[in-house]
Amino acid sequence: MRVLIVEDEPKMAGLLARGLGAQGAVVDVAACGEEALWRVAPGRYDAIVLDVMLPGIDGFEVCRRLRAERPDLPIVMLTALGDEEDRIAGLDHGADDYLSKPFSPRELVLRVASVLRRVNPPMPAELQARQDGNLRLDPVARTAALDDAPLSLTGREFDLLSHFLAHPGEAFSREELLSAVWGWEYGDLTTVTVHVRRLREKVEASPSQPTRLVTVWGIGYRWDPS
């Protein structure tokens, strides 16, 4: 596993690098957004750990640019403690996960490992592609298409869509989705809400009036097959 840490505070960057390195990761550090952008070449890194507050280009813009080039690249953002707006903005810009400071290096290692498992899960060869009307998803190739046009999905968005397509007509609470898709037994449920909204923007003809990924009031969400 090769990870790029984008953090301008040397002490924090060193702490994170040692924590990930102790788990066998090869770690590089970038001190600003500009450096992160030129360091990230196709296939060079397996995951990015990205601080929000950076000199020059901030973490949100770095995340947006990276996501445009590498939609499948796992990105874990680091945000200030209790700043919900930063967390939502990070998810909106395409982050797969986030951590609020302060946190332990072990927690970061677990989050990065969780993201990587979700992006590169072991898939049985016999697993069949799933189709719902004009939407097709291939869990083995990890590709999705709408009207035969490729869908650009983040790793978490793909997993969320895959989970819904595997359980059509079944309602899930946000807590259940957090456990099934993120692998967390507890966490900020805003993560699920934002990812559902982002997924609707990509698979619904009218995201504000969804007909596929619908809200089940008092429970959570359900996928209604075409």
C-alpha positions in Angstrom: 0.0 0.0 0.0 1.4 3.4 -1.0 -0.2 6.4 0.7 0.3 10.2 0.1 -0.3 12.3 3.2 -1.1 15.9 2.4 -0.4 17.9 5.6 1.4 21.2 6.2 2.1 20.6 9.9 5.4 18.7 10.0 4.7 17.2 13.5 1.3 15.9 12.5 2.6 14.7 9.1 5.4 12.7 10.8 3.0 11.2 13.3 0.6 10.0 10.6 3.5 8.7 8.4 4.9 6.7 11.3 1.4 5.2 12.1 0.8 4.1 8.5 4.4 3.0 8.0 4.2 0.8 11.1 1.4 -1.1 9.3 3.6 -1.7 6.2 2.5 1.3 4.1 4.9 3.2 1.9 4.3 6.8 2.8 5.1 10.1 1.0 4.3 13.5 2.4 3.2 16.6 0.5 3.2 19.9 2.4 0.7 21.8 0.2 -2.0 21.3 -2.4 0.2 22.1 -5.4 2.7 19.5 -4.4 0.0 16.9 -3.9 -1.5 17.5 -7.4 1.8 17.0 -9.2 2.7 14.0 -7.0 -0.4 12.1 -7.8 0.2 10.3 -11.1 -2.1 7.5 -12.3 -1.5 4.4 -10.3 1.1 5.9 -8.1 -0.8 5.9 -4.8 -3.4 3.6 -3.4 -4.9 6.2 -1.1 -4.7 9.9 -0.1 -4.9 11.4 3.4 -5.8 15.0 2.8 -6.0 17.9 5.3 -8.6 20.6 4.7 -6.5 23.5 5.9 -3.5 23.8 3.5 -1.5 26.8 2.2 -2.4 27.9 -1.3 -4.9 25.5 -2.7 -7.1 24.1 0.1 -8.0 20.5 0.7 -11.4 20.8 -0.8 -10.1 22.1 -4.2 -7.3 19.4 -4.1 -10.0 16.8 -3.5 -12.2 18.1 -6.3 -9.3 18.1 -8.8 -8.1 14.6 -7.8 -11.6 13.2 -8.0 -12.0 14.6 -11.5 -8.8 12.8 -12.6 -9.1 9.6 -10.5 -12.7 8.9 -9.5 -11.7 5.6 -7.9 -8.8 7.0 -5.8 -9.6 6.6 -2.1 -9.4 9.9 -0.3 -9.7 10.3 3.5 -10.0 14.0 4.6 -8.9 15.5 7.9 -11.1 18.1 9.4 -11.3 20.4 12.4 -13.0 19.0 15.5 -16.8 19.6 15.5 -16.8 21.5 12.1 -19.8 19.8 10.5 -19.7 22.2 7.5 -16.1 21.0 6.7 -17.1 17.4 6.9 -20.1 17.9 4.6 -18.0 19.9 2.2 -15.3 17.2 2.1 -17.9 14.6 1.2 -19.5 16.9 -1.3 -16.1 17.3 -3.0 -15.7 13.5 -3.3 -14.0 12.4 -0.2 -14.6 8.7 0.7 -14.2 9.2 4.4 -13.1 11.8 6.9 -11.6 12.1 10.4 -12.0 14.9 12.8 -9.0 16.1 14.7 -7.7 15.1 17.2 -7.6 11.4 16.4 -5.2 8.5 17.0 -2.9 7.3 14.3 -4.4 3.8 14.8 -7.8 5.2 13.9 -6.4 6.7 10.7 -4.8 3.3 9.8 -8.1 1.6 10.3 -10.0 4.1 8.2 -7.5 4.0 5.4 -7.6 0.2 5.5 -11.4 0.2 5.4 -11.5 2.5 2.4 -9.0 0.3 0.5 -11.0 -2.9 1.3 -14.1 -1.2 -0.1 -12.4 -0.1 -3.3 -10.6 -3.4 -3.8 -12.7 -6.0 -2.2 -12.2 -9.7 -2.8 -14.9 -10.6 -5.4 -15.9 -14.1 -6.4 -15.3 -14.7 -10.1 -18.9 -16.0 -10.5 -20.5 -12.8 -9.2 -22.9 -11.6 -11.9 -23.4 -8.1 -13.1 -26.6 -6.4 -11.9 -29.0 -4.5 -14.0 -32.0 -2.3 -13.3 -33.5 -0.9 -16.5 -31.0 1.4 -18.1 -28.6 1.1 -15.2 -25.9 -1.7 -15.2 -23.3 -2.4 -12.5 -20.5 -5.0 -12.7 -19.2 -5.8 -9.2 -16.2 -7.7 -10.5 -14.9 -5.0 -12.9 -16.3 -2.3 -10.5 -17.9 -0.4 -13.4 -21.3 1.1 -13.7 -23.2 2.6 -16.7 -26.4 4.5 -17.2 -27.9 4.4 -20.8 -24.6 2.7 -21.8 -22.6 5.8 -20.7 -20.0 5.1 -17.9 -20.9 6.5 -14.5 -18.1 8.2 -12.6 -18.5 6.9 -9.1 -16.3 7.2 -6.0 -15.5 3.9 -4.2 -18.1 4.6 -1.6 -20.7 5.6 -4.1 -20.1 2.4 -6.0 -20.4 0.3 -2.9 -23.6 2.1 -1.9 -25.2 1.5 -5.3 -24.1 -2.1 -5.3 -25.6 -2.7 -1.9 -29.0 -1.2 -3.0 -29.0 -3.1 -6.2 -28.3 -6.3 -4.3 -31.3 -5.7 -2.1 -34.1 -4.1 -4.3 -37.2 -3.1 -2.5 -35.6 -3.4 1.0 -35.5 -0.4 3.3 -32.3 0.4 5.2 -31.7 2.8 8.0 -28.7 5.1 7.9 -27.2 3.1 10.7 -27.6 -0.2 8.7 -26.0 1.4 5.7 -23.1 2.8 7.7 -22.4 -0.7 8.9 -23.0 -2.6 5.6 -21.3 -0.2 3.3 -18.7 1.7 5.4 -18.0 -1.1 7.9 -18.5 1.2 10.8 -20.6 0.2 13.9 -20.9 3.8 14.8 -20.2 7.1 13.2 -21.6 10.4 11.8 -24.8 9.5 9.9 -24.3 12.7 7.8 -21.8 10.6 5.8 -24.7 8.4 4.5 -27.0 11.3 3.8 -24.4 13.1 1.7 -23.5 10.0 -0.3 -27.1 9.2 -1.0 -27.6 12.7 -2.3 -24.5 12.5 -4.5 -25.6 9.1 -5.8 -29.0 10.4 -6.7 -27.4 13.2 -8.7 -25.8 10.5 -10.9 -28.6 7.9 -11.3 -31.8 9.8 -11.0 -33.4 11.7 -13.9 -34.7 14.3 -11.3 -32.5 14.1 -8.1 -34.9 16.3 -6.1 -37.8 13.9 -7.0 -36.1 10.5 -6.9 -37.9 7.4 -8.2 -35.2 4.8 -7.7 -33.3 5.7 -4.5 -36.3 6.8 -2.4 -36.6 8.1 1.1 -38.6 5.9 3.5 -39.7 8.4 6.1 -38.9 7.4 9.6 -36.6 4.6 8.4 -34.0 5.5 5.8 -33.7 4.7 2.1 -34.9 2.0 -0.3 -34.1 1.1 -3.9 -37.2 0.8 -6.0 -36.5 -1.3 -9.2 -37.5 0.1 -12.6 
